[in-house]
Amino acid sequence: MVPRTRPIGRTRLRTLTLSGTAAIILTLIVSLLPNLAQAAETTLGAAAAQSGRYFGAAVAANKLNDSAYTTILNREFNAITPENEMKIDATEPQQNNFTFSNADRIVNHAISRGWKVRGHTLAWYSQQPGWMQSMEGTALRNAMLNHVTRVATYYRGKIYSWDVVNEAFEDGNSGARRNSNLQRTGNDWIEAAFRAADAADPTAMPCYNAY
């Protein structure tokens, strides 16, 4: 009697196949490790740039004198926005008397490094100078549009995007317009501000900002 030979079963073949595939994958991973280590970015800005993005920080002009602050800023980021230096009270403290020195420090710091600048902000119910707070109606509307036009024109070609209008809606979930002095100039004041900003600097991306 001839003994029967036991064939190799499917389970064993499947095990052999998986083992071979796993070995190939493991070999590929090991061989790629040096390249993966070289490709890994070590800063936030560089990591964002790998996917066509940027990583920004809000910057105070007086902090640019702080070496520890600027060391981290220059190393990690590739976009900035001013904290307060472009707001209405900072750029037009007296009506039609514009000052940009502190905002310029931030913009020039960014441009010298090839960074993007997000302008903040052109029209806002808060941080208005006293002369604007006392206005209403058509006078306020015209003053707001003049401010938007003058500031956006001054920085034309230097700003990647503008927060044209800031926090125009009430806090919470109501979705209602904030009852501000700007809102009381007419329900179309947001559109008017955006049109003025776009006319002054068509290359900048116009944005609405809210926290």
C-alpha positions as CSV (number, residue, x, y, z in Angstrom):
1,M,0.0,0.0,0.0
2,V,1.4,3.3,-1.1
3,P,1.1,6.0,1.6
4,R,-1.0,9.1,0.5
5,T,0.9,12.3,0.1
6,R,-0.7,15.2,1.9
7,P,-1.0,18.2,-0.4
8,I,-0.1,21.7,0.8
9,G,-3.4,23.2,1.9
10,R,-4.8,26.6,1.1
11,T,-4.2,27.8,4.6
12,R,-0.5,27.2,4.4
13,L,-0.2,28.9,0.9
14,R,-2.1,31.9,2.3
15,T,0.3,32.0,5.3
16,L,3.3,31.9,3.0
17,T,2.0,34.6,0.7
18,L,1.2,37.0,3.6
19,S,4.6,36.3,5.1
20,G,6.3,37.2,1.8
21,T,4.3,40.4,1.4
22,A,5.0,41.5,5.0
23,A,8.7,41.0,4.4
24,I,8.6,43.1,1.3
25,I,6.7,45.9,3.0
26,L,9.1,45.8,6.0
27,T,12.1,46.0,3.6
28,L,10.6,49.0,1.9
29,I,9.9,50.8,5.1
30,V,13.4,50.2,6.4
31,S,14.9,51.4,3.1
32,L,12.8,54.6,3.1
33,L,13.4,55.6,6.7
34,P,16.5,57.8,5.9
35,N,14.5,59.6,3.2
36,L,11.5,60.1,5.4
37,A,13.7,61.5,8.1
38,Q,15.2,64.0,5.6
39,A,11.8,65.0,4.3
40,A,10.3,65.8,7.8
41,E,10.2,69.5,8.4
42,T,11.4,70.9,11.7
43,T,9.4,74.2,11.9
44,L,5.6,74.9,11.8
45,G,5.9,77.2,8.8
46,A,7.9,74.7,6.7
47,A,5.5,71.9,7.6
48,A,2.6,74.0,6.5
49,A,4.3,74.9,3.2
50,Q,4.6,71.2,2.3
51,S,0.9,71.2,1.6
52,G,0.7,74.7,0.1
53,R,-0.4,76.3,3.4
54,Y,1.1,78.9,5.7
55,F,1.3,79.1,9.5
56,G,0.8,82.6,10.9
57,A,1.0,84.5,14.2
58,A,-0.5,87.7,15.5
59,V,2.4,90.2,16.2
60,A,2.8,93.3,18.3
61,A,5.2,95.8,16.9
62,N,6.9,96.5,20.3
63,K,7.7,92.8,20.6
64,L,9.9,93.0,17.5
65,N,12.6,94.5,19.9
66,D,12.5,91.3,21.9
67,S,15.2,88.9,20.6
68,A,13.6,85.8,22.2
69,Y,10.2,86.7,20.6
70,T,11.7,87.4,17.2
71,T,13.9,84.3,17.3
72,I,10.8,82.0,17.7
73,L,8.7,84.2,15.2
74,N,11.4,84.0,12.5
75,R,12.0,80.3,13.0
76,E,8.5,78.9,13.2
77,F,6.2,81.1,11.1
78,N,5.7,82.3,7.5
79,A,2.8,84.6,7.8
80,I,1.8,87.4,10.3
81,T,-1.0,89.7,11.2
82,P,-0.8,92.8,13.4
83,E,-2.5,92.5,16.8
84,N,-3.7,96.2,17.1
85,E,-1.5,98.2,14.8
86,M,-3.9,98.3,11.8
87,K,-7.1,98.9,13.7
88,I,-9.0,102.2,13.2
89,D,-7.8,104.0,16.4
90,A,-4.2,103.1,15.5
91,T,-4.2,104.1,11.9
92,E,-6.5,107.2,12.0
93,P,-6.3,108.6,15.5
94,Q,-7.6,112.0,14.2
95,Q,-9.9,112.2,11.2
96,N,-7.9,112.2,8.0
97,N,-4.7,112.1,9.9
98,F,-3.3,108.7,9.2
99,T,-0.3,107.1,10.8
100,F,1.2,103.7,9.8
101,S,4.6,103.6,11.5
102,N,3.9,100.7,13.9
103,A,2.0,98.7,11.2
104,D,4.8,99.4,8.8
105,R,7.3,97.7,11.2
106,I,5.3,94.5,11.1
107,V,4.6,94.6,7.3
108,N,8.3,95.3,6.6
109,H,9.4,92.6,8.9
110,A,7.2,90.1,6.9
111,I,8.1,91.3,3.5
112,S,11.9,91.2,4.2
113,R,11.4,87.4,4.8
114,G,9.0,86.7,2.0
115,W,6.0,86.1,4.4
116,K,2.3,86.7,3.8
117,V,0.6,89.5,5.7
118,R,-3.0,89.4,6.7
119,G,-4.4,92.9,7.3
120,H,-6.6,93.4,10.4
121,T,-8.9,95.2,10.3
122,L,-10.6,98.0,8.2
123,A,-14.1,98.3,9.6
124,W,-15.1,97.4,13.2
125,Y,-17.5,98.5,15.8
126,S,-14.8,98.4,18.4
127,Q,-11.5,100.3,18.9
128,Q,-12.8,103.3,17.0
129,P,-11.2,106.6,17.8
130,G,-13.2,109.1,19.7
131,W,-14.0,111.2,16.6
132,M,-15.6,108.3,14.9
133,Q,-17.5,107.1,18.0
134,S,-19.3,110.5,18.0
135,M,-20.5,110.2,14.4
136,E,-23.6,108.6,12.9
137,G,-25.6,108.3,9.7
138,T,-24.1,109.5,6.4
139,A,-21.1,111.2,8.0
140,L,-20.1,108.0,9.7
141,R,-20.7,105.9,6.6
142,N,-18.5,108.3,4.5
143,A,-15.8,108.3,7.2
144,M,-15.7,104.5,7.4
145,L,-15.5,104.2,3.6
146,N,-12.7,106.8,3.5
147,H,-10.8,104.9,6.1
148,V,-11.1,101.6,4.3
149,T,-10.0,103.2,1.0
150,R,-7.1,105.1,2.4
151,V,-5.6,102.2,4.5
152,A,-6.1,99.6,1.8
153,T,-4.6,101.9,-0.8
154,Y,-1.6,102.6,1.4
155,Y,-0.8,98.9,1.7
156,R,-1.8,98.0,-1.9
157,G,0.3,95.1,-3.1
158,K,1.7,94.2,0.3
159,I,-1.3,92.5,1.9
160,Y,-2.2,88.9,1.1
161,S,-5.7,89.2,2.6
162,W,-7.7,91.8,4.5
163,D,-10.1,91.4,7.4
164,V,-12.3,94.0,5.8
165,V,-15.2,93.7,8.3
166,N,-14.8,92.4,11.8
167,E,-17.4,90.9,14.2
168,A,-20.5,92.5,12.6
169,F,-22.9,89.9,14.1
170,E,-24.0,89.4,17.7
171,D,-22.3,87.0,19.9
172,G,-24.1,83.6,20.4
173,N,-26.3,81.7,17.9
174,S,-28.9,84.3,17.0
175,G,-27.2,85.2,13.7
176,A,-28.5,88.8,14.1
177,R,-26.6,91.9,13.0
178,R,-24.8,93.6,15.9
179,N,-26.5,96.9,16.8
180,S,-23.4,99.0,16.2
181,N,-23.1,102.5,15.0
182,L,-21.9,101.1,11.6
183,Q,-25.0,98.9,11.3
184,R,-27.1,101.9,11.9
185,T,-25.7,103.6,8.8
186,G,-27.6,101.1,6.7
187,N,-27.9,97.3,6.3
188,D,-25.6,97.4,3.3
189,W,-22.6,98.8,5.2
190,I,-20.8,95.4,5.0
191,E,-21.1,95.2,1.2
192,A,-20.1,98.9,0.9
193,A,-16.9,98.2,3.0
194,F,-16.0,95.2,0.8
195,R,-16.5,97.1,-2.4
196,A,-14.3,100.0,-1.2
197,A,-11.6,97.6,-0.1
198,D,-11.7,95.7,-3.4
199,A,-11.5,98.9,-5.4
200,A,-8.5,100.1,-3.3
201,D,-6.6,96.8,-3.6
202,P,-8.0,94.3,-6.0
203,T,-5.0,91.9,-5.4
204,A,-5.8,91.3,-1.7
205,M,-8.2,88.6,-0.7
206,P,-11.2,90.3,1.1
207,C,-12.3,88.4,4.2
208,Y,-14.9,88.7,6.9
209,N,-13.5,87.9,10.4
210,A,-15.2,86.8,13.6
211,Y,-13.8,85.1,16.7
